[in-house]
Amino acid sequence: MNLQQHWMLNPEIDFLNHGSFGATPKVVLETQRHFADALESDPIEFLAPERRLLPKLDAVRNRLAGLVNTPPDSLAFVRNATDGVNAVVRSIVLDPGDEVVITNHGYNACNNAVRFAAERQGATVRVAEVPFPLRDAGEVVEAIERVFSNRTRLLVVDHVTSPTGLVFPIDRIIAACKQRGIRTLVDGAHAPGMMEIDLNELAPDYYTGNHHKWLCAPKTSGFLYVRTEYHDEVRPTVISHGANTVWPGRSKFQSEFDWVGTYDPTPLLAVPAALDFLESLHVGGIIGHMLSNHQLALAARAILLDRLAIEAPSPESMIGSMVTIPLPQHIVDSFAACESLQQWLYKEHKIELPIFRGSRDRWLLRVSLQAYNTIEQIERLVRVMQTIGIHRRSCSA
């Protein structure tokens, strides 16, 4: 069953890059437009926190709390996961000589935020070099533990890595941090909607995720979870009325994040519509939807590895809905810079996906599999990639 009809994506393009910014279904956009019309018909009534806005935000918060299994009062809204990471790392007090650990698989924007916050306080950022390819998830834990010291105060780590598409063993990583008294901030940008999340069981100190990626909500919509004991520490990246105004029925933590100046709340308010849509796609609701995407990703990976004669760079257990493979050397040699290969795939063959340089100067290709994708798109990608080895196309192609 081809589900692309539910999205506005250009049917002439094989869009294999959902992991970038996501794509929002038509019915969810219609819901957002309904809220936008209501906002513009009476901006004061709609936006004023003490009137209609806060109850609407609470309804969304309650729905999300059920999805990630955590009390609603520990969830705040942010524009995206990068915003959530910034809020945490710019709120934590570090002493000169303290250390913050990130990984080489971390999202560049979030790693930049960590470095900015650490440098302002005289703290040091250390990078855990997680290999790729790797044999098993234990290599991730080992690489992170190797850089811990008695000065490590915080670990910022991805749940699902952006460049390599790996599902990190986040439960084992959090446990290792707890044993050492190190706080853990999980960048879960890709996780909500890709896999089940149980924050009560994982018990991180902080966890932030996007709604606009795998939950298919509109852009500029995400959440930040903060453990109760840290609510008074974490401030939003925009300080506004909540700094000295606490609205009835909510904490200062929620009051600050709920109002960061005039903003468009319609992407947040459309989140329940996105969840309803995903629930409707497959037997088993959203769990069935996530399983279907996962199975499609595994099938796509098997085809890519087999047809391009590539060894599996990671175990299947570390795959969610994104697949990253190292490009064969003959393909790399055919293009002086693989960014040109990405442009060639898009311009000449209408295939949209990212190609980038990984560790050890290996070039990587990533595909993201959402409900609108089909295995036929992967088959076509393989056929196109196979022609590169035959014709030895140059970068100028």
N, C-alpha and C positions, 0 to 999 in steps of 0.2 A: 504494500500500500504506500503510494507516494503522498507524503504529508506536506510537500512544499507549498501546496495551495494555501496553507494557513499563514504563510509568511509573504512579505512583499519583496523577497529576494528576486533579483533579475534571473529569470529562468535560463538565460543564455550563458550564465556563469556557473561553473561548478564551485560553489562556495564551501571550501573545506577549512575555513578559518573561524569557526564559531568562537574559539577560545580567545579571539582578539577583543572584540567589543560586544559579542553576543548578537542576537537578532531577535526582534520582538514580534510576536504573532499579531496578526491583524486585529483579532478580538481584544487583545490587551491594549493596543493603541486606541481602539475605539473607546474603551473604558477610560483611558487617560484623557482623551479628548472630551468626554463627558464631564470629567472633573475640571478640566481647563475651562470649559464653557461656564460651569457653575462658579468657578473662581472669578471669571471676568464679569459675570452678571452682578456680583455683589462682593467685591474684593475684601471689604472690611469684615463682613459676616463670615466669609470663608477663611480668611487668613488670620484674623485676630486670635491669638492662642486661647484667650479666655472664652471664646465663643464656640465655633464649630470645629476648629482644626484639631485640638488636642484629643478629643474623643475619637476622631477618625484615625489619628496616628496610633492611639492605644489599640484600636481594633486590628490594625496591621501588625503591631507589636505582638499581640496575643497570638495571632496566626503564625507568625514566625517562631515564636517561643515554642509552639507545639512542634514545628518542623525540626528544630535543632535541640529540643528537649532541655529547656532551661527556664527558670522563672522569668517572666516578662520584665520585671524591674531591673534585671541585669543587662538588658538590651538597649542600646542607643542607636539612632540612625545617623549614617554618614553618607557622603556623596558616592564613595566607592571604597574599596579595601585600602588603597593608597592613603586616602584621607584618614581611615581608621588607624593605620600604622603610624602616620604622622601624629595623630592625637596622643597615642600612647607614648611614643619615644620622646616627644617634646614635653611630656608631663612628668616623666620619671626623673628624679633627682639622682645624678651620678656625681661621684667624687673624682678628682684628678687621679688617674691611674686605674680607675675601674675599667672593666672590659665588657664590651657587648659583642656577641658572636652572631655572625650571619653565615650564609653558605654561598658557594659559587653558583648554585642553582637558583638563588633568590632573584626576585623581580628587580630589575635595575632601579626603578623609581623608588621602591621601598628601601633598597640598600642605600640609595642616596639620602633618603630621609634619616636613616640610622646614622650615617656618617655626619650629617649636618648636626643632628642633636648631640652626638657624642663629642664632636670637635668643640662645640660651644662650651662644654663643661670640662674639657680636658681629659675626657675618657678615650679609650683606645678601642678600635674596631678590629676584631680578628675574623678571618675568613676560614671556615671549614671547607676543605677541598674534597667534595664528594665526587667520586669518579663517575664517568659515563663513557662507555658502557660499564655496567656493574653486574655482579653475579646474583646478589640477593640484598634484601632490605637491611640486613645487618651491617653492610658496608656504610650505609648512611649514618647509623647510630655511632659506629666506630669512628668515622671521620669527624663527627661533631664532638664526641667525647675527647678526642685527641687534643682539641684546642681549648678545652675548659681549663681554668686555673682557679686559684683561690681568690682571684680578683674578678672573676666572671659574675656579672649581676643579671644579665638578660640575654636570652637567646631569641632571635627573630628568625622564624623558619616557616617555609611553605608547607601547606598540607598537600597541595598538588602543584608541582613546579610548573612555571610558565614555559621556560625554554625546552625542558626535557619531558614534560608531560607525565612525570612520575608521581605516584601516590606514595608519599613518604610514610614510614611507620610512626605516625605522630603520637600514638599512645605510648610507645617505647621511648620516644624522645622526651615526652613530658615527664615520664617516670624517672628518666635519668636526670633531668633537671631538678625534680623535687628532692631526689636523694642528696643533691649538692646545695640546696637552698637557692637555686637559680630560677628566676622568673622566666616564663615562656610566653611569647607573643606569637600566635600562629596566624600567618597570612593565608587565610582560606579563600582567596579570591575566586578560585575555580571549583571549590568543593560543594557549595550549596547547589543542589540540583544535579550534581554528578554522582554523589554518593550520600548515604545516610550519615548524619552528624548527630552525635549524642554528647552534648557539652557537659551534662551532669556526670557522665561516665569518664570522658576524657579529662575533665577538670583542669583546663589550661588556666593561666592567669588572665590572659587576654586572647580573644579570637575575633578576627574581622573577616567579613565575606561580602561578595557582590551579589546583588539581585539581578543585575542586568546581563550576566553571562549565562550560566546554565539554568537559572530559574526563568530566563526569558522575559524579565520585567523591563520597563523602559530604562534608558540610560540615566546616570547619576542617581543611583539607588543602591545602598548597601547597609550593613549593620555592624555594630561593634559590641562584643560581649566583654564585660569586665567583672571579675570576681568582686563580690560584695565588699570585701575589706579594702578594695582599692578605688571604690566609687568616688571618694572625696579627693583622690589624687588626680584622676584623669579629667582633663579639660578638652573641649573641642578646639579645633584649629582656628575657629572664629569665635572670639569672645563677644558676647552681646548681652541682651537684657537678662538672661538667665544667671549672669554673674552676681546679681543682687536682687533677683526676683525669682521666687519659687512659687509656681502655680499650685493651687490646692490639689491634693491627691497624688502628688508626685515628688520625687526626691530632687535635690539640687542637681545631681548627676543627670537625671532625665530632663529637667528644666533647661539646663545649659545646652544639651544636644538637640532638644526639640525646637529650639528657636535660636538660629545663628544669623539673625537678620532676615530681611525679606528674601525669600527663595521660592522656588517652584516645588510644592510638595506632591504634585500629581504623579511623578514617577513612583513615589512611595505608595501612594494611595491605590495605584494600579497593581501592586504586588499580589493581593489576593486573587485578582482576575488571572494573573499569570499562573498562580498555583492551581486554580480551578482548571485552567486549560491543560496544564501538564497532567493533572489527575485524570482528565478525560481521554487521553491518547491511547492508553493501553489497559488491558486487564491487570488489575493489581495497582491501579492508580499511579502515583508518582514513583513508587518503588518499582513498579513494572516498567515505567518509562526509563528510569535510570538503568535498569538491567538491560533493556533493549539497546540503549546507546552503548553500553559496555560491551555487549555481545557483538555489535556492529564494529566497534573499535578493534576487538580481538580478530574478527574476520578480516578487517582491512589490514591489520598488521601482518597477518599470516600471508596474505597475497603479496604485500610489499616485500617482505623478507624473502619469500620464495622466488618471485619473478625477478627481483633485482639481485639475488644471490648475496644476501646480507645475513650475518649472524645476529641472532636476537640480542639486543643491547641491554635487556633487563628481563626479569621473570614476568610472566603474565600477571602474577599477583600484584604487581606494582602499576598496572594499567587501569585507568578509569575510562574516560571517553576521549582522551587525546593520545596520539601515538607519535613518538619522535624516533627517527632512524638516522644513523650516520649515512651520508651519501657515499656510494661506491667511488673509488678514486678515479675511474675513467670518466665519470660524469663531472667530477670536480675539475679534472684536467681539461675538459672541453670548454670550460668557462673560466676566464681569468679571475673573475670575481663572481661568487655565487649569488650576490644580489641581482646580477644581470640574469641569472637563471630564473629567479623568482619573477622578474619583470617579463622575461620571455614566455614563461608559462602563462602569465596573465594576458599579455598582449596578443600572443600568437595562438593560444589554445583556450583562453577564457577559464583558466584554473586559478583560483585564489587560495594561496596558502603561504606560510612563512618559511623562508630558508635563511639560516643564520650560522655564524661561526660559534662553535662550542669550545669546550676545553681541549687542550692539546692540538689546537688549530684544526679540529675536524669540523667539517660542514654538516649541518643537520637539517633535516626536513621534517616538518610537523603537520599532521592532519588532525582536525577536530571533527568528531562525529556527533551530530545532533539529529533529531528526529526527521528533519527534512533531507538528510543525506541518504545516499543509496550506495550499495556495493558496486553498482555499475560506474559510478563516478571514480571509484578507486581503480577499477579495471581500466578506465580511460587514462587516468593519471599514469598508470604503469606502462601502458602502450606508448604514451608520449615520452616517458623517461627512457624507454628502451630505444627509441629512435635517436637519442643523443649519442649513445655509444656507436650507432651505425654511421651517422652522418658527421660526428665530431664537430658540432656547430660551435662557432666562436661567440665571444661576448657581444660582438656587433650584430649578431643575428636578431 
